[in-house]
Amino acid sequence: MRRYAIYWAPPPESPLAAFGARWLGRDPWSGRDVPQPEIAGLPPERLRELTASPRLYGFHGTLKAPFELAEGRTPDELHAAAHAFAAHRRPLAVPLELASLGGFLALVPRTPVPELDALAAEGVVAFEPFRAPLSPADLARRRQV
């Protein structure tokens, strides 16, 4: 079954997009490989290995984790809802820091950002009607973690 997710990605020409492409070794907008930075004490092939999975989907922030579409809902409805959700948002300034998050490196807020927490909560409410209940296999996989 097809899965959907809601992500934020930096604009293609932004410094953050350039940073993400360099860090991951690939520009997701063009599909081109990008030279990764040299990091003291970390062999280049190890950095390439560590960034292999995220390199496929690019530098982003997850607003709604991957899910199967609820019965009776269409991709076009989800797309329209995502556009409507984004249309009424203003940019947020979020001070970030690098942290280990669930076995991978992530940029996370340095301090609590109530506006970001509110955005996350609003996203859960806005997109939950589009999410199908988890299948027994999904539930079993999540319980193993």
C-alpha positions in Angstrom: 0.0 0.0 0.0 1.2 3.5 -0.8 2.3 5.7 2.2 2.3 9.5 2.5 4.0 11.9 4.8 4.1 15.7 5.4 7.6 17.2 5.4 9.1 20.7 5.4 12.1 21.2 3.2 14.2 24.4 2.9 13.8 26.3 -0.4 16.1 24.9 -3.1 18.3 28.0 -3.3 18.5 28.7 0.4 21.7 28.4 2.5 20.0 25.7 4.6 19.3 23.6 1.5 22.9 24.0 0.4 24.1 22.9 3.9 21.8 19.9 3.8 22.8 18.8 0.4 26.5 19.1 1.3 26.1 17.2 4.6 24.1 14.4 2.9 26.1 14.3 -0.3 23.2 14.8 -2.7 21.0 17.7 -3.8 17.4 16.3 -3.7 16.1 19.0 -6.1 18.5 18.1 -8.9 19.4 14.6 -7.9 23.1 15.5 -8.3 25.8 14.2 -6.0 27.4 16.9 -3.9 30.9 16.6 -2.3 30.6 16.0 1.5 32.6 17.9 4.0 35.8 16.5 5.4 35.5 15.8 9.1 38.6 15.2 11.3 38.6 11.6 12.6 35.8 10.4 10.3 36.8 8.6 7.1 34.9 9.9 4.1 33.5 6.4 3.4 32.1 6.2 6.9 30.3 9.6 6.5 28.9 8.3 3.2 27.7 5.2 4.9 26.1 7.2 7.8 24.2 9.4 5.4 23.2 6.7 2.9 19.5 6.5 4.0 18.8 10.2 4.5 20.6 11.0 1.2 17.7 9.3 -0.6 15.0 11.6 0.7 16.9 14.8 1.4 17.3 17.3 4.2 13.9 17.9 5.8 11.7 18.3 8.9 8.9 15.8 9.5 5.5 17.3 10.2 3.5 14.1 9.8 5.4 10.7 9.8 4.6 8.3 7.0 1.2 6.8 7.0 -1.3 5.0 4.8 -4.2 7.0 3.6 -7.5 6.5 5.4 -10.3 4.7 3.5 -12.3 7.2 1.5 -9.6 9.8 1.4 -7.6 10.7 -1.8 -4.1 11.9 -2.5 -5.6 15.1 -4.0 -7.5 15.8 -0.8 -4.4 15.3 1.2 -2.4 17.6 -1.1 -5.1 20.3 -0.9 -5.2 20.0 2.9 -1.4 20.4 3.1 -1.5 23.5 0.9 -4.3 25.0 3.0 -2.4 24.2 6.2 0.8 25.9 4.9 -1.0 28.9 3.4 -1.8 30.4 6.8 1.6 29.9 8.5 4.4 32.4 9.0 8.1 31.6 9.1 9.5 30.7 12.5 13.0 31.4 13.7 14.2 28.3 15.5 17.7 28.2 17.0 19.1 24.7 16.1 21.8 22.4 17.5 23.1 19.0 16.4 21.9 16.1 18.5 21.6 12.3 18.4 17.9 11.5 17.9 16.8 7.8 17.8 20.1 6.6 16.3 20.7 9.3 13.8 22.0 12.9 13.8 19.4 15.7 13.6 19.2 19.4 14.0 16.8 20.0 16.9 15.7 23.2 18.7 18.3 24.5 21.1 15.6 25.8 23.4 11.9 25.2 23.6 10.0 27.1 20.9 6.3 27.3 21.8 5.3 28.3 18.3 7.0 25.2 16.9 5.2 23.0 19.4 1.9 24.6 18.5 2.6 24.0 14.8 3.3 20.3 15.5 0.1 20.0 17.5 -1.9 21.7 14.8 -0.4 19.4 12.2 -1.5 16.3 14.1 -5.0 17.6 14.3 -5.1 18.7 10.7 -3.8 15.5 9.1 -5.0 12.8 11.5 -8.3 12.4 9.5 -6.1 11.3 6.5 -4.2 8.6 8.4 -5.5 5.0 8.3 -5.3 3.0 11.5 -2.1 1.1 11.9 -2.1 -2.4 10.5 -1.4 -5.3 12.9 2.0 -5.7 11.2 2.8 -2.0 11.8 1.7 -2.3 15.4 3.9 -5.3 15.9 6.9 -3.6 14.3 6.5 -0.5 16.5 6.2 -2.6 19.7 9.6 -4.2 19.0 11.4 -0.9 19.1 
